Amino acid sequence: MRIDQAHLSWVEISRDSFFHNVQEFKKRLGPTQLMAVVKANAYGHGLLEIARLAGEAGIGWLGVNSIEEGMTLREAGIGQRVVILGYVPLTKAKEVVRYDLRTIIYNPDNLKALAEAARQLKKKAFIHLKVETGTNRQGIPIKKLGNIYKLIKARPEVVLEGISSHFANIEDTTDDFYPRFQLQNFIEAINWFKNQGVEIPIKHIACTAASILFPETYFDLARVGLGLYGLWPSKETLVSCRRRGQEPLKLKPVLSWRARVAQIKPVPRGAYIGYGCTYRTTRPTKLAIVPVGYYDGYDRSLSNTAYVLIRGKRAPVRGRVCMNFIMVDISDIPGVKLEDRVTLIGTDGQDRITADQLAALAGTISYEIISRINPLIPRMVI
């Protein structure tokens, strides 16, 4: 069965585009290992679909946000090393060890809970310390590294596999002062361990933007999310890349979002469309009703501003985005039929709609546009 006959709405994942992007980053990173960040349902692309493609592409590390995401990967037979980048409740420490997951540590209590779980299960608990370098989100201050290292040394069932941090202002600016400030703090933390005679195997701070711009951030592992999905973190990242004389990566968007026409409806001149009567027709109008709304991740702020593609032509959104529907104007698109394909993100004919374009209309970033696509919508690898 063709996918556009089987579903009201679906997301297409391009295998070729994903593999292309992986190779672009591998060429950039050289010997540095690559982590595919698959948190938030792989930025809306499908957790299991992308994890499997990452395995096919030879990526040995996956980054998730929660214990639930890590468990989902393991229960689906995904065997790569998985690092939980978010917070794990104390009561879930045993699941971390049982499912052979790595976790970020910055609280002594979480470390103690993992050690106890590892003792009970007679297994090792692999941890990555998160160092506070200037983002002031997760992380342990450098001056407190001695305290937490004492706890680690006293617990042989705990393996200090990695040390990490995260940049705060590397995408939103062309000024590299703050990234370099944070990088220096990270190096200070690494050197603290070296002075203790400890060489931590996996050091990682690079995100997508750092992987593109700063080779000195690569260390042993780079955590790449948005870039693997074919999107640039920001215009500033692209500008910075060109200013440095670096060759911009040739990234290809991986995701397309499609739906179907659920009804075709003629309405007269002067008719109001949708909730709140926010749009009134100025001519006899033909509408297509599309079964996608803000529940599905099509942002309500796109009301009366965005457009979709039908038969390669632009159909403007008329009226407010509803919970489960949008109405689009097909007056100037001849031949539209019931269940014709609608493109919300992606290419149709000679035109395309990008996540960046929708983000600009919605006053947000592409990360939010794609990661909020409802996980219940089928993902199809094509």
N, C-alpha and C positions, 0 to 999 in steps of 0.2 A: 504493500500500500504506500502511495506517495505521502510524504509527511504533510504536505499542504492539503491533503484530503482527510487526514486522520485527526488533526488538532485545530482548535480555534486559534491558538497562538503557540509559537515555538521559537526556540533559539537555535540557530545553526552555528556550529563550531568548525572552522576551517582547519583541517589537519595540516595541510600544506603551509598555511600562513603561520601556524604555531611552530612547526619545525623550522621554517625560515627564520623566525624571530629568535629561536633558541640558537641557531647557528650564528646569527648576528652578534649575540651576546657572548657566545663562546669564543668567537674570534677576538672580541674586545678584551675579554677577561684572561685569555691565555691559559696558564696552568691553574688559575684560581677556580675552585669548584663553584658550581652554580646551584643555588637553592631556588626552586619554583615556589613562590608564595601562593598558596591555594586557599588562604583563609577567605571568609565571607563568600562561600560557595565558589571559590576560585574567581573572585571579583565578578560574580554573576555568571561565569562561564560553565559552571558545573564542577563540583568538587571531584567526583570520581572520574568524570570524563577527562579532565585536565590532568589529574594524577596519573591516569593510565597513559595518556599521551606523553607526559613527562618521563615516565619509565621507558617508553619506546624511544624517546630522544636521548636516553642515557643520562638523565638527571637523577642523581643519587640522593638528593635532599628535598624535603617538602616542608613548607612552613604553614602551620595552621594557627588559629587563634585560641581554640578551646579543646578541652579533653574530649568533648563529644565529636568534634571533627576528626581528631586523631583516632578515636575508636571506630568511627565510620570507615576510615581508610583501612584500618587493620582488618575489620570484619569483612571488607570487600576483597581481601587478599593482597592489598598494596604493601609491598615489602621495603620500600625506601626508608631511609632514616627520616623520622618525622620530629620536628621541633615545635612544641607548643609555645607560641610567641606571646600569648595572653596569660591571664591569671588562672591558676588552677586552685580550686577550693581545697582546704586542708583535708576534707573528707574524701577527696578523689585521688589522694596520693597513691593508694594501692593500685588503682586502675592505670595510672601513669606507668608504674613499674610492670604490671602484668601485661600490658599491651606493648611493652618495649618502646615507649615514647620518651623523647628528650623533653626537658622543660627548662624554661627560663627561671632563674632564681635570683631574688634580691631581698627576700625576707627570711630571717633565721627560722621562723616557725615552719615555713614551707620546707626548708631544708631538713629540719628535724623529722617532719612527717614523712618525707620521702625516704629518709634513712631507716625509719622504723618499718615502713612498708617493705623496703628492700630486704631487711633482716627477716621479716616474717615470710616473705616469698622466696628467700634464699637466692636472690638475684641482685644484679647491680642496678643502681639508679644513676643515669647519665644526666648531668646538669650543665647548663650554660649560664654563667654569671652575667647579669645585666648591669652594666656600669652606668651611673649617671654622669653624663658629659655636658649637659646643658639643655636638654629637652624638658627636664623636670616633669616627666611622666613616670614610667617605670624606671627602676634603677637604684643601685646602691652607691652612695657617695664614695669617692676614691679613698677618703680618709677613714672609712669604715671597712675597707677591704681586709685589714688585719683581723678584725673581729670575726667576720664570716669565714675567713680561711682557717682560723683555729677550729671552728665547728666542722669544717670539711675534713681537716686532717684527723680529727678524732673519730671520723666515721668512714672506715675503709670500704663500706658497701656503696659509698657515693663516689662517682668518678667525675672529676672536673674535666669535662671534655671541651668546653668552649667558653669564650668570653666575648660579649657583644655590647653594642650600644646602637643608638638610633639618632639620625640627624633631624634637627628641628627646622632648619631654614635653608634647605639646599635646592628646593624646587621653585620657590616663590621669588627668587631674586637672582640677579646676575652678579651680585657682590659675594665673593667667596670668603669674606672675613669670618663669619660665624661657623661655616663648615670646617674651616681650618682650625678655629678655636676648639671646636669639639673633637676634631681629629687629634690635636695635641693632647687633650685630656685623655683620650682613649689610649694613646701611646704611653702616657704616664702610667695608666693602670697596668698595661702590659709590662712595662719596665719594673713596676712594683713587684710583680710576680717573678720576673727574671732575677731580681735582686734577692728573692727568697730561694733561688735555685729551681724555680718551677717554670717549665715551658708548656704552655697550654696549647694543645694540638690545633684547635679550630678557633681562629680569631675572625670576627665578622662585624662589620659596621656598614658596609656598602649596600645601598638600596638601588633602585633603577637609575635615579639621577646620578648618584655617585659612580655607578658602574659606567655610565656614559662619560662623565666629566673628569673624574679624579682617579687615575690609576694608583695613586698612593694609598687609596682606601681599600684596595682589593683584599689584602692579607690572604687568608686561606679559603674564604667562602664569601660569595656575594648573594644577597637576598634580593631576587628580582621578581617583582609582581607585575605591575602595570605594563612594563616594557615587553614582557613575554606575550602579553595579549595584544600587542601591536599599537599601543598608545603611548604618546610622549607624556611625561609627568606634567609638563607645562610649556608654554611658549618661551618662558625664561630659560628653561633647560636647553631648548633648541638654539636660542640666541647665544647662550653661553658657549655651547658646543662650537658654533660657527666663529665666535669671537676668538676662541682658542686655536683656531685653525685645524680643529679636529674634523674628521669626516663623519657627518651625521649618520647614525644607523638607519638603514632602510627598513623600517618597521611596517608590517602589514596587519591591519585589524583582523582579529580572529573571529569576532562575534558579529552575527547578523540577527536581527529580531524581526520576526514575521508574524502576521496574523491573517485573518480572512474577512471579507465583506460579509456581514451577517444580514444586512437589509439594504435595499436601495429605495430611497424615499424622495419624491418630489414635494417641495414646499413652495408656497406662493411668495411673491414679493411682500415684504413687511412682516414676515413670520418671525417669531422669536425661537431661538434654539437653545435647549438645555436649561439646567438649573439657573435660577437667578435672572433669566432673560438677558444675559450679558451680550448676546449677539442677535442682531436683527437683520434679516436679508434685505438687500437693496434691489433685488431682481428675482424672478422665478429661479429657484435653486434646486439642484439635485444633490441629495446627501447620500453618503455611504455610512452606515452604522458599523463600527468596528468593535468587537468584543474584547477590548483592552482598556483598563482604567488605572487609577492610582493604586488600587490593591495589587495590580500586576507589576507596579513599579513605574508606570508612565505618569510622571509627576504632574500634580494638579496645576502647578505654575506654568505649564505648557498650554494652558487654556487660551484659545484665541491668538496664540503666537507661533506654535509649531506647525509642521506639516508632515505628511506621510507621502510615500510614493506608491502609486497604483498605475500599472501599465507604463512604468517609466516616467510618469508625470507627477507633478506636485499637487497634492490635495490638502489645502489648509484645514487645520483644526478649527471648527466653529463651535462656540459655546464652551462651557466649562467641561473639563475632564471629569467624568463621573467615576464612581468606584469601580465599575466593570465595563464601561463603554466610553468611546469617543465618537464624535460625529465629524465627518470631514466632507468638504465641498468638492464634488466631482463634476460640477456643471461643465467644466471645460475639458473633461476627459471622456472622449467617446468610447462606447462599447463596453463599459464596466458591467460585469455580471456578478450575480450572487456567488459568493465563495471565491471570488478573485483574490489573488495574493496581495497583501498589504505589507509594505516594508516600513518599519518604524526606525530601525537602525540598519544600515547596510546599503548595498548597491542594487539598483533596478534600472536596467537599460543604461543610459549615459549619465544618469544622475545618482547621487548618493546622499545619505544622511549619516553623519558621524556622531559619536558620543560627545565629542567636543562641541559640536554645534548645538546639540540639545542642552548641554551643560551651560553654554553661554546664554541660551534663552531662559533657562531655569535659574540663572544666577548661582550656579554651583560648579562642581568639578566633575570631570568624566568618571572618576572613581565612584562617585555617588550614583551617577546615571546607570552604570552597568551593574554595580554590586547590589542595587535594589530591585533588579528584575526578579520577580517572584520565583523562589526555588522550585515551586510546584510546576512551573512551565517546563515542558520537556526540552532537554538539550540533545541535539542531534549532531554527532560528528560526521562531517561530510568530506 
